Amino acid sequence: MKHLLVTAATLALLATPALARDQIRIVGSSTVYPFTTAVAEAFGKTSGMKTPVVESTGTGGGFKLFCAGVGEDTPDFTNASRPIKKSEFDTCAKNGVTEIVEIKVGFDGLSIAHSKDAKGFALTKQQIFLALAKQVPGADGKLAANPYKLWSDIDASLPATRIEVLGPPPTSGTRDSFAELVMEKGAETIDTLKQLKTADAKAFEAVWKSMREDGAYVEAGENDNLIVQKLEANPDALGIFGYSFLEENESSIAGIAVDGVEPGYDAIASGDYKVARPLFIYMKKQHVGSVPGMAEFAAEYVSDKAIGEDGYLAGKGLVTLPGDEAEKSRAIAVAMEILKGDGLK
């Protein structure tokens, strides 16, 4: 996908009509939302321009709005907790959004957590798959409706409590990442499913992407704060969300170890915690120079004071980029400044 996106090395100047709007509009990922909101507030205080409007719509919902077209009724940026899909890129192109700038801003760990009032336990990716997949292999190796009601049904060492996991809906980038980083990897550890992957990759994909619909997995919407509240009310439930929300609410919830590693800043940054993904903002190049402040906002976002190791976003739970990756992101923002300076109005 990366060759489809505008990068610092391939930016080309394009004329675009002026827009009437004088305030940046941003949509997208609920995971990236608190980071972008912090940048928007800092930008509003220091730039002399209006504070950008930031909406939490989910990654999929954000791309739908972002790719709807060019003009003052469409967003300038969208937050994403996964890379843009080819289908979304194609929708953008179909609607005239022909140049998209991808900027990586950091990393996040997907956390599975419970109330601090609950007795903690650890899980493997295989156990999580067996708990949440719509279909699992039966004793005969054939796929059947998931029969597991209690965690102890999966493994006698686990608690004899009902399986109830609150998580994001299909429109969420967190849901996509959870499926790929946990469900798929868990399925690959089961011999019959490993064989299915070799024999029929599409059938295997359908298995790990399909979540239970019998109440064991509960779609809790895009509001991660609501999941935290529900965990506090139900100590037996687990919740899925980004590491930043776990860190923000560590007084009331606790993360569980996945494959022996607990979610934490150092574990995510080092790569030891395998349930982690990059975070992005996507910028509509055709609005640069027409909506005031877009280039400056991008520069603020990737500045050392924001995404540096001691930056204000690290204080909010963002796992920061290594130095070379941060410099690549800054180079793209610099290119946007040059583009704006060439009088794109």
DAHUZI-V912958 format. One record per residue. N is the residue number from 0. RES is the residue in one letter. OMEGA is omega in whole degrees, -180 to 180 (none if undefined). Layout:
# DAHUZI-V912958
n={N/N}
res={RES/RES}
omega={OMEGA/OMEGA}
This chain:
# DAHUZI-V912958
n={0/1/2/3/4/5/6/7/8/9/10/11/12/13/14/15/16/17/18/19/20/21/22/23/24/25/26/27/28/29/30/31/32/33/34/35/36/37/38/39/40/41/42/43/44/45/46/47/48/49/50/51/52/53/54/55/56/57/58/59/60/61/62/63/64/65/66/67/68/69/70/71/72/73/74/75/76/77/78/79/80/81/82/83/84/85/86/87/88/89/90/91/92/93/94/95/96/97/98/99/100/101/102/103/104/105/106/107/108/109/110/111/112/113/114/115/116/117/118/119/120/121/122/123/124/125/126/127/128/129/130/131/132/133/134/135/136/137/138/139/140/141/142/143/144/145/146/147/148/149/150/151/152/153/154/155/156/157/158/159/160/161/162/163/164/165/166/167/168/169/170/171/172/173/174/175/176/177/178/179/180/181/182/183/184/185/186/187/188/189/190/191/192/193/194/195/196/197/198/199/200/201/202/203/204/205/206/207/208/209/210/211/212/213/214/215/216/217/218/219/220/221/222/223/224/225/226/227/228/229/230/231/232/233/234/235/236/237/238/239/240/241/242/243/244/245/246/247/248/249/250/251/252/253/254/255/256/257/258/259/260/261/262/263/264/265/266/267/268/269/270/271/272/273/274/275/276/277/278/279/280/281/282/283/284/285/286/287/288/289/290/291/292/293/294/295/296/297/298/299/300/301/302/303/304/305/306/307/308/309/310/311/312/313/314/315/316/317/318/319/320/321/322/323/324/325/326/327/328/329/330/331/332/333/334/335/336/337/338/339/340/341/342/343/344}
res={M/K/H/L/L/V/T/A/A/T/L/A/L/L/A/T/P/A/L/A/R/D/Q/I/R/I/V/G/S/S/T/V/Y/P/F/T/T/A/V/A/E/A/F/G/K/T/S/G/M/K/T/P/V/V/E/S/T/G/T/G/G/G/F/K/L/F/C/A/G/V/G/E/D/T/P/D/F/T/N/A/S/R/P/I/K/K/S/E/F/D/T/C/A/K/N/G/V/T/E/I/V/E/I/K/V/G/F/D/G/L/S/I/A/H/S/K/D/A/K/G/F/A/L/T/K/Q/Q/I/F/L/A/L/A/K/Q/V/P/G/A/D/G/K/L/A/A/N/P/Y/K/L/W/S/D/I/D/A/S/L/P/A/T/R/I/E/V/L/G/P/P/P/T/S/G/T/R/D/S/F/A/E/L/V/M/E/K/G/A/E/T/I/D/T/L/K/Q/L/K/T/A/D/A/K/A/F/E/A/V/W/K/S/M/R/E/D/G/A/Y/V/E/A/G/E/N/D/N/L/I/V/Q/K/L/E/A/N/P/D/A/L/G/I/F/G/Y/S/F/L/E/E/N/E/S/S/I/A/G/I/A/V/D/G/V/E/P/G/Y/D/A/I/A/S/G/D/Y/K/V/A/R/P/L/F/I/Y/M/K/K/Q/H/V/G/S/V/P/G/M/A/E/F/A/A/E/Y/V/S/D/K/A/I/G/E/D/G/Y/L/A/G/K/G/L/V/T/L/P/G/D/E/A/E/K/S/R/A/I/A/V/A/M/E/I/L/K/G/D/G/L/K}
omega={-169/-180/179/-172/175/177/-178/-176/-172/-178/177/-177/180/174/178/-177/179/178/-179/-174/-180/-180/-179/177/-176/177/170/-169/174/179/-179/-176/-178/178/-179/177/179/178/180/-180/178/179/-180/-178/-171/-172/-174/178/-178/176/179/175/-178/178/176/-176/-171/-178/-180/178/178/179/178/179/-178/-175/-177/179/179/179/-172/179/-179/-177/178/180/166/176/-179/177/172/176/176/177/178/-180/178/177/180/177/176/-177/179/-177/175/176/-167/179/-175/-180/179/178/176/-175/-180/180/178/175/174/-175/170/-171/178/177/177/177/-178/174/-176/173/-179/-180/170/177/179/180/179/177/-178/179/-168/-179/180/177/178/178/176/-179/180/179/-179/-180/179/177/-176/-177/-170/179/-179/175/180/174/-179/-180/-176/180/-179/-177/177/179/-177/176/176/-177/179/-177/-175/179/-178/-180/-174/173/177/178/178/-179/179/179/-176/-174/-177/-175/179/-179/178/179/-178/180/-179/-171/-177/179/174/177/178/179/179/-175/-174/-175/-179/178/178/179/179/-179/-175/178/-175/-179/179/179/-176/178/178/173/-176/176/-173/178/-177/-177/-178/178/178/177/179/180/-179/177/178/-179/-177/-176/-179/-177/172/178/-180/175/-178/-177/-177/179/175/-179/-179/-174/-175/177/-176/180/-180/178/176/178/175/-175/173/-178/179/178/180/-176/-176/-179/178/-178/-178/-177/180/177/-169/-178/-176/-178/176/177/-174/158/176/-171/179/-174/-178/177/-178/-178/177/173/-175/169/-176/-180/-180/178/178/180/177/-176/-174/178/180/-180/178/-174/176/-177/179/-177/-176/177/175/178/178/176/177/174/-167/-180/170/-175/-177/179/177/180/177/179/179/179/178/179/177/178/178/177/178/180/-180/-178/178/172/177/-175/none}
